[in-house]
Amino acid sequence: MLPPLQQIPPDVVAVADYEPLARERLSAAVWAYLNGGAADEITLRENRAAFERLRVNGRVLADLSNANTRVTLFGNTFPFPFLLSAIAYQKLLHPDGEFATVLGAAAAKAGMVVSTQATVMLEDLARQAQTPLWFQLYVQPDRGFTRELVQRAECAGYAALVVTVDTPILGPRNRQQRVGFSLPPGIEPVNLRGLAPSRRRTFPGEADEALIFNSLLDASLTWKDIGWLLSLTKLPVILKGVMTPSDAARAVEAGVAGIVVSNHGGRNLDTLPATIDVLPAIAEKVAGRIPLLLDGGIRRGTDVLKALALGANAVLLGRPYAHGLAAAGAIGVAHVVNILRAELEAAMALTGCANLGQIDRSVIWRG
């Protein structure tokens, strides 16, 4: 395995260029963890393929003299409509882990979502951060411990709480099973120290990852618990993992502040549809009552444009910045963000959109 790059090669001009650089620097097991999906990985591939099927309308002679890409979400104004999504165990990817990511995020002026399963303390990360942080929460079987996690995030200055609701258990991650992925010594979810794993039935051939993590997830989480979570904090509560209009409507009724349309990056339930394909129906049901975000398959600025055109207020980036982190640490993260920002600006200009409010379904070519 090669060490992280100290400077960006001149031929790295798109976020996809970071993928082979990352692969050269990661073990086969870690690569399977980062890039793998559930079962046959149909949903993993479909997330990307669905964006590629969409075409856009080029439009001319629009007034772009005051163009900008600003968006306001839950009280924070961001210079562009994408944030870094929660990715666990970032010290698997780079020795500095989440510290490198938050440094790169700040350099590029990107918001960052911090995983419950981060490899650095959430308070330490907040002290170093010079950009808004949101905290991604896996509700634990120990509800007292969950309450403490929420309170710690709020006291540390996190700006929102992103509650993952699509993972009562982990799905079958066969690619990881085949290479025998397990956490190496020294890599652990430090913010869960002191939590006693719950007892649960194991399954034949279950991967090490599932044995560890399923015991930390709460399979009893239901809609009634969302009200309990809302009572714990003044932070905006965002539900991540919504894939149907009916669940989106129920989330609005429950009083949450926002929704992330997500299939967990194709990592849990295989043969789910792509997130961009379910977004329009969810956006129609929500009808602008709360912000919608989307993840899964974003690789180009045109992908961001398409998501906004079909109803998202912003998107979350996952594997692209993880590849940048693995390849070049903080500078790789910042470069990935800057590439996508420049591509989005170009896509908006070439489709005649001076600001995010002008991006609507007319941007999408219908044939």
C-alpha positions as CSV (number, residue, x, y, z in Angstrom):
1,M,0.0,0.0,0.0
2,L,1.2,3.5,-0.9
3,P,1.4,6.4,1.6
4,P,-1.0,9.3,1.2
5,L,-0.1,11.9,-1.5
6,Q,1.4,15.2,-0.3
7,Q,0.2,17.1,-3.3
8,I,-2.4,16.5,-6.0
9,P,-1.2,15.2,-9.4
10,P,-2.1,17.5,-12.3
11,D,-4.1,14.7,-14.0
12,V,-6.6,14.5,-11.2
13,V,-9.4,16.7,-12.6
14,A,-12.6,14.8,-11.7
15,V,-13.6,13.1,-8.5
16,A,-13.5,9.7,-10.3
17,D,-9.7,10.2,-10.7
18,Y,-9.4,9.8,-6.9
19,E,-10.8,6.2,-6.9
20,P,-7.7,4.4,-8.3
21,L,-5.4,6.5,-6.1
22,A,-7.4,5.5,-3.0
23,R,-7.4,1.8,-4.0
24,E,-3.6,1.8,-4.2
25,R,-3.5,3.0,-0.6
26,L,-6.0,0.7,1.1
27,S,-6.0,-3.0,1.8
28,A,-8.3,-5.3,0.0
29,A,-10.4,-5.6,3.1
30,V,-10.8,-1.9,3.7
31,W,-11.5,-1.3,0.0
32,A,-14.3,-3.9,0.2
33,Y,-15.7,-2.1,3.2
34,L,-15.6,1.3,1.6
35,N,-16.7,0.5,-1.9
36,G,-18.9,-2.6,-1.4
37,G,-22.6,-2.8,-1.2
38,A,-25.3,-5.3,-0.1
39,A,-25.7,-8.8,-1.6
40,D,-25.3,-8.6,-5.5
41,E,-24.8,-4.8,-5.3
42,I,-27.6,-4.0,-7.7
43,T,-28.7,-1.0,-5.8
44,L,-25.1,0.2,-5.5
45,R,-24.7,0.2,-9.2
46,E,-28.2,1.6,-9.9
47,N,-27.6,4.7,-7.8
48,R,-25.0,5.7,-10.3
49,A,-26.7,4.4,-13.4
50,A,-29.9,6.3,-12.7
51,F,-28.1,9.6,-12.7
52,E,-26.4,8.7,-16.0
53,R,-29.7,8.0,-17.6
54,L,-31.0,11.5,-16.9
55,R,-30.3,14.2,-19.5
56,V,-30.5,18.0,-19.0
57,N,-31.6,20.9,-21.1
58,G,-29.0,23.4,-22.3
59,R,-30.4,26.9,-22.2
60,V,-28.9,30.1,-23.6
61,L,-28.9,33.9,-23.0
62,A,-29.9,33.7,-19.4
63,D,-28.8,36.6,-17.1
64,L,-26.0,35.2,-15.0
65,S,-24.6,38.4,-13.7
66,N,-25.5,37.8,-10.1
67,A,-25.1,34.0,-10.1
68,N,-24.6,32.1,-6.8
69,T,-25.1,28.6,-5.3
70,R,-26.0,29.6,-1.7
71,V,-28.4,27.5,0.3
72,T,-29.7,27.9,3.9
73,L,-30.4,24.7,5.8
74,F,-31.6,24.6,9.4
75,G,-30.2,28.0,10.3
76,N,-26.8,27.6,8.5
77,T,-26.0,29.2,5.1
78,F,-23.7,27.2,2.9
79,P,-22.0,28.5,-0.2
80,F,-23.1,25.4,-2.2
81,P,-25.8,22.7,-1.8
82,F,-23.8,19.7,-0.7
83,L,-22.3,18.5,2.5
84,L,-20.0,15.6,3.5
85,S,-22.1,12.6,4.6
86,A,-21.4,10.5,7.7
87,I,-18.8,7.8,7.1
88,A,-17.7,5.5,9.9
89,Y,-14.2,4.6,10.9
90,Q,-12.3,7.1,8.9
91,K,-9.0,6.1,10.4
92,L,-9.3,3.1,8.2
93,L,-8.8,5.5,5.3
94,H,-6.2,7.9,6.6
95,P,-4.2,8.0,9.8
96,D,-5.8,11.3,10.9
97,G,-9.3,10.1,10.1
98,E,-12.1,12.5,10.8
99,F,-9.6,15.2,11.8
100,A,-8.3,15.3,8.2
101,T,-11.8,15.4,6.8
102,V,-13.0,18.3,8.9
103,L,-9.8,20.2,8.0
104,G,-10.5,19.6,4.3
105,A,-14.2,20.5,4.8
106,A,-13.3,23.8,6.4
107,A,-10.8,24.6,3.7
108,A,-13.5,24.1,1.1
109,K,-16.3,25.7,3.2
110,A,-18.3,22.5,3.3
111,G,-20.5,21.3,6.1
112,M,-19.8,17.8,7.5
113,V,-22.0,15.1,9.1
114,V,-20.1,13.2,11.8
115,S,-20.8,9.5,12.3
116,T,-21.8,7.9,15.6
117,Q,-19.0,5.4,14.7
118,A,-16.3,8.0,14.2
119,T,-12.8,7.2,15.3
120,V,-12.3,10.5,17.2
121,M,-14.3,12.0,20.0
122,L,-17.1,14.2,18.8
123,E,-16.1,16.9,21.2
124,D,-12.5,17.0,19.9
125,L,-13.7,17.2,16.4
126,A,-16.1,20.1,17.2
127,R,-13.2,22.0,18.9
128,Q,-11.2,21.7,15.7
129,A,-14.0,22.4,13.3
130,Q,-14.2,25.7,11.4
131,T,-17.3,24.6,9.5
132,P,-20.8,23.6,10.6
133,L,-21.1,20.0,11.9
134,W,-24.1,17.8,12.1
135,F,-24.2,14.6,14.2
136,Q,-25.4,11.3,12.7
137,L,-27.1,9.2,15.3
138,Y,-27.6,5.5,15.5
139,V,-30.2,5.0,18.2
140,Q,-28.7,2.5,20.7
141,P,-30.6,-0.2,22.5
142,D,-29.5,1.6,25.7
143,R,-31.8,4.7,25.5
144,G,-30.0,6.4,28.4
145,F,-26.7,6.1,26.4
146,T,-28.5,7.5,23.4
147,R,-29.8,10.4,25.4
148,E,-26.2,11.2,26.5
149,L,-25.0,11.0,22.9
150,V,-27.6,13.6,21.8
151,Q,-26.8,15.8,24.8
152,R,-23.0,15.6,24.1
153,A,-23.6,16.6,20.4
154,E,-25.8,19.5,21.4
155,C,-23.3,20.8,24.1
156,A,-20.4,20.5,21.7
157,G,-22.1,22.8,19.2
158,Y,-23.4,20.5,16.5
159,A,-26.0,22.2,14.4
160,A,-28.3,19.3,13.6
161,L,-29.1,15.7,14.4
162,V,-29.3,13.2,11.5
163,V,-31.0,10.1,12.7
164,T,-30.4,7.0,10.6
165,V,-33.7,5.1,10.5
166,D,-33.1,2.5,7.7
167,T,-30.7,0.2,9.7
168,P,-32.4,-1.9,12.4
169,I,-29.8,-4.5,11.2
170,L,-27.0,-4.5,8.6
171,G,-27.8,-6.2,5.3
172,P,-25.6,-9.0,3.9
173,R,-22.4,-7.4,2.7
174,N,-21.0,-10.3,0.7
175,R,-18.0,-8.5,-0.7
176,Q,-16.8,-7.8,2.8
177,Q,-17.5,-11.4,3.9
178,R,-15.5,-12.8,1.0
179,V,-12.3,-10.9,2.1
180,G,-12.9,-11.3,5.8
181,F,-13.2,-7.7,6.7
182,S,-12.8,-6.8,10.4
183,L,-11.7,-3.8,12.3
184,P,-8.0,-3.7,12.9
185,P,-6.5,-3.1,16.3
186,G,-6.8,0.5,17.4
187,I,-9.8,1.3,15.2
188,E,-13.0,1.6,17.3
189,P,-16.1,3.8,17.7
190,V,-14.7,5.9,20.5
191,N,-18.0,7.7,21.1
192,L,-19.6,4.4,22.1
193,R,-17.1,3.5,24.8
194,G,-18.8,2.3,27.8
195,L,-21.8,1.0,25.9
196,A,-22.6,-2.7,26.7
197,P,-23.5,-4.5,23.4
198,S,-27.0,-5.9,23.5
199,R,-27.5,-9.7,23.1
200,R,-29.0,-10.9,19.9
201,R,-29.2,-14.0,17.9
202,T,-26.4,-14.5,15.4
203,F,-26.7,-16.0,11.9
204,P,-24.6,-18.7,10.2
205,G,-21.8,-17.2,8.2
206,E,-22.4,-13.7,9.6
207,A,-19.6,-11.3,8.8
208,D,-17.4,-9.8,11.6
209,E,-18.8,-6.4,10.8
210,A,-22.4,-7.5,11.4
211,L,-21.5,-9.4,14.6
212,I,-20.1,-6.2,16.0
213,F,-22.4,-3.6,14.7
214,N,-25.8,-5.3,14.8
215,S,-25.4,-5.5,18.5
216,L,-25.1,-1.7,18.6
217,L,-28.2,-1.0,16.6
218,D,-31.7,-0.9,17.9
219,A,-34.1,-3.1,16.0
220,S,-37.0,-1.9,18.2
221,L,-36.9,1.7,16.9
222,T,-40.3,2.8,15.8
223,W,-42.1,6.0,14.9
224,K,-43.1,6.6,18.5
225,D,-39.4,6.9,19.3
226,I,-39.0,9.9,17.0
227,G,-41.2,11.9,19.3
228,W,-39.0,10.9,22.2
229,L,-35.9,12.0,20.3
230,L,-37.5,15.3,19.4
231,S,-38.1,15.8,23.1
232,L,-34.4,15.4,24.0
233,T,-33.0,18.3,22.0
234,K,-33.5,21.7,20.5
235,L,-31.5,20.7,17.5
236,P,-33.2,20.2,14.2
237,V,-33.8,16.4,13.8
238,I,-33.4,15.0,10.3
239,L,-34.5,11.5,9.3
240,K,-32.0,9.7,7.0
241,G,-33.1,6.6,5.1
242,V,-36.6,7.5,3.8
243,M,-37.4,5.9,0.4
244,T,-41.2,6.1,0.1
245,P,-43.7,8.9,-0.1
246,S,-45.8,7.4,2.7
247,D,-42.8,7.4,5.1
248,A,-42.0,10.9,4.0
249,A,-45.5,12.1,4.9
250,R,-45.3,10.4,8.2
251,A,-42.0,12.0,9.0
252,V,-43.5,15.4,8.3
253,E,-46.4,14.6,10.6
254,A,-44.0,13.5,13.3
255,G,-42.5,17.0,13.3
256,V,-39.0,16.3,12.0
257,A,-37.0,19.2,10.5
258,G,-35.8,17.4,7.3
259,I,-35.5,14.2,5.4
260,V,-32.6,12.5,3.7
261,V,-33.7,10.3,0.8
262,S,-31.2,7.5,1.1
263,N,-30.8,3.8,0.5
264,H,-27.7,3.7,2.6
265,G,-25.4,3.9,-0.4
266,G,-26.7,0.5,-1.6
267,R,-25.2,-1.1,1.5
268,N,-28.2,-2.6,3.3
269,L,-31.2,-3.8,1.3
270,D,-30.2,-4.8,-2.3
271,T,-32.6,-4.2,-5.2
272,L,-34.0,-1.0,-3.7
273,P,-34.4,1.6,-6.4
274,A,-32.0,4.5,-6.9
275,T,-32.5,7.5,-4.7
276,I,-32.8,9.9,-7.6
277,D,-35.6,7.7,-9.0
278,V,-37.8,7.9,-5.9
279,L,-37.0,11.6,-5.2
280,P,-39.7,13.1,-7.4
281,A,-42.6,11.3,-5.7
282,I,-41.3,12.0,-2.3
283,A,-40.8,15.7,-3.1
284,E,-44.4,15.8,-4.4
285,K,-45.7,14.3,-1.2
286,V,-43.6,16.6,1.1
287,A,-44.6,19.7,-1.0
288,G,-41.9,21.9,0.3
289,R,-43.0,21.6,4.0
290,I,-39.5,20.6,5.1
291,P,-36.1,20.4,3.3
292,L,-35.2,17.3,1.4
293,L,-31.6,16.0,1.0
294,L,-30.4,13.1,-1.1
295,D,-27.4,10.8,-1.2
296,G,-26.3,7.9,-3.3
297,G,-24.4,8.1,-6.6
298,I,-23.3,11.7,-6.7
299,R,-20.1,12.0,-8.8
300,R,-20.6,15.1,-10.9
301,G,-21.8,18.6,-10.6
302,T,-24.5,17.7,-13.1
303,D,-25.7,15.1,-10.6
304,V,-26.2,17.8,-8.0
305,L,-28.1,19.8,-10.5
306,K,-30.4,16.9,-11.4
307,A,-31.1,16.2,-7.7
308,L,-32.1,19.8,-7.1
309,A,-34.2,19.9,-10.3
310,L,-36.2,16.8,-9.1
311,G,-36.9,18.2,-5.6
312,A,-33.9,18.1,-3.3
313,N,-32.7,21.2,-1.4
314,A,-29.2,19.7,-1.1
315,V,-27.2,16.5,-1.4
316,L,-24.8,14.6,0.7
317,L,-21.4,13.2,-0.6
318,G,-20.0,9.9,0.5
319,R,-17.6,7.8,-1.3
320,P,-16.1,10.6,-3.5
321,Y,-14.7,12.5,-0.5
322,A,-13.7,9.2,1.1
323,H,-11.6,8.4,-1.9
324,G,-10.0,11.9,-1.6
325,L,-9.3,11.3,2.1
326,A,-7.7,8.0,1.4
327,A,-5.6,9.3,-1.4
328,A,-4.4,12.7,0.0
329,G,-6.0,13.4,3.4
330,A,-7.4,16.9,4.0
331,I,-6.2,18.3,0.6
332,G,-7.9,15.4,-1.2
333,V,-11.2,16.1,0.6
334,A,-11.0,19.8,-0.2
335,H,-10.1,19.1,-3.8
336,V,-13.1,16.8,-4.3
337,V,-15.4,19.5,-2.9
338,N,-13.9,22.2,-5.1
339,I,-14.2,20.0,-8.2
340,L,-17.9,19.4,-7.6
341,R,-18.5,23.0,-6.8
342,A,-16.9,24.2,-10.0
343,E,-18.8,21.6,-12.0
344,L,-22.1,22.6,-10.4
345,E,-21.5,26.3,-11.2
346,A,-20.8,25.3,-14.8
347,A,-23.8,23.1,-15.1
348,M,-26.1,25.9,-13.7
349,A,-24.7,28.4,-16.1
350,L,-25.1,26.1,-19.1
351,T,-28.7,25.3,-18.2
352,G,-29.5,29.0,-17.6
353,C,-29.8,28.9,-13.8
354,A,-28.4,31.9,-11.9
355,N,-29.3,30.5,-8.5
356,L,-30.7,27.4,-6.8
357,G,-34.2,28.8,-6.9
358,Q,-34.2,28.8,-10.7
359,I,-33.4,25.0,-10.8
360,D,-36.6,23.1,-11.4
361,R,-37.9,20.2,-13.5
362,S,-37.6,22.2,-16.7
363,V,-33.8,21.5,-16.4
364,I,-34.5,17.8,-17.0
365,W,-34.8,16.8,-20.7
366,R,-37.9,14.7,-21.2
367,G,-37.3,13.6,-24.9
